[in-house]
């Protein structure tokens, strides 16, 4: 092909407002695309910048006259209006949107256009990563996928407009950005495009988009206040509700808004807001929860978020503030165990004045090893010897109350799986088989009522063994295994026991992860045969040479 085609493959829309010096890297990444200038159109709209951004896009327009088009307009307060003006000028088969402080990988547009042409996709999502500390959820980009659903678990959490859209689709449905929504104005556009798309594809094997968090954190998402974000979220959800009928598909999309946009409104900084703003936020959440927080969607949320949303929905501002501040100061509340169910004991739980159903606080399909580990604490440990018999006596505080009869301590051989390191505990696989717990156990409520004191007396057998000290407790239909950590508590001194003829030694130590381990074995272990000792010495010497 010679010369520039009549219709470029892709039009890139750049809404610009005070993004120097990031803008230069953005534009360089566009004109340097492997797709080539002859297949590319760039429409940059300056939204009344007060820095050198307007001059910079003019410079690129002069340098790339057939590729870069520029418009200047008074400041509109957000990216919606400049993006809409750019759409009126777009001529490409596809249109792509980029933040003017972000940049693309060199092959991004070529790969996404090829994907769309190959699969007949109306929307293509290229892999995006964050830079300078900007968070970008990565689970959508595990593998290339020619056909993903808006109603899956991942796409609802990637609703930015930084995607490739077939322009015929955009014009057929007259998709435009709501200009009265300063935050999240791309979501209504993206949601509607995905609702109407014949196919949505993902390019995951190449980093297409680099999302930059500016050094001064001045990206518009980071500047908006609580009430502005609440109002914009309401507009987004109401718009989506007009496109998606009530049911599982709508729930799948709105799970994002309850767990992300609305959740952020009732985090730590909520307690510092003035009382009127708190009430307005709760009133706004009430309307959205009344309209869209169905029981199945509510059950799919973590108990912490579900409890906060339901407190806000009730207008229980004081209890909501307590739930937030107490968790920040003391960690998550204990779990109340009852009839095989578990409830997070946040303020409002079984409060007669609020009359919130227990379900608002219940663990529903949620795995909570980290929360249990954080609330498990060694109080004291000692040896108890009676004649030739020796037992380990432990007192441990655990973060459950109520029906705690399942809580026991076991001495377990073998290390915890590495997958349990981060949470410092694990939920045992379904169908696990545990031997009966050995020893005596008592359980009583702590003085503050926020935990249980578990006392264990476990007999030791005279044998060679290295065993971890672990709490086991049943929570919401699952059994959790929680290593007991020393946390600065003194360990009992090594103890000799089991008579004079063949005495044994018991020792309590902390391993490298701070977990309590009990070692038992003969006080005077038999010496290895001479040949075995020589082999050990030779093996050690060889290892030293390799080092």
Secondary structure, 3 states (H helix, E strand, C coil): CCCCCCCCCEEEEEEECCCCCHHHHHHHHHHCCCCCHHHEEEEEEEECCCCCHHHHHHHHHHHCCCCEEEEEECCCCCHHHHHHHHHHHCCCCEEEEEECCCEECCCHHHHHHHHHHHHCCCEEEEEEEEECCCCCCCHHHCCCECCCCCCCCCHHHCCCCCCEEEHHHHHHCCCCCCCCCCCCHHHHHHHHHHHHCCCEEEEEEEEEEEEECCCCCCCHHHHCCHHHHHHHHHHHHHHHHHHCCCCHHHHHHHHHHHHCHHHHCCCHHHHHCCHHHHHHHHHHHHHHHHHHCCHHHHHCCCHHHHHHHHHHHCCCHHHHHHHHHHHHHHCCCCEEEECCEEEECCCCCCCCCCCCCHHHHECCCCCCHHHHHHCCEEEEEEEEEECCEEEEEEEEEECEEECCCCCEEEEEECCCCHHHCCCCCEECCCCCCCCCCCCEEEEEECCCCCCEEEEEEEECCCCCEEEEEEEEEEECCEEEEEECECCCCCCCCCEEECCCCCCEEEEEEECCCCEEEEEEEECCCCCCCHHHHHHHHHHHHHHHHHC
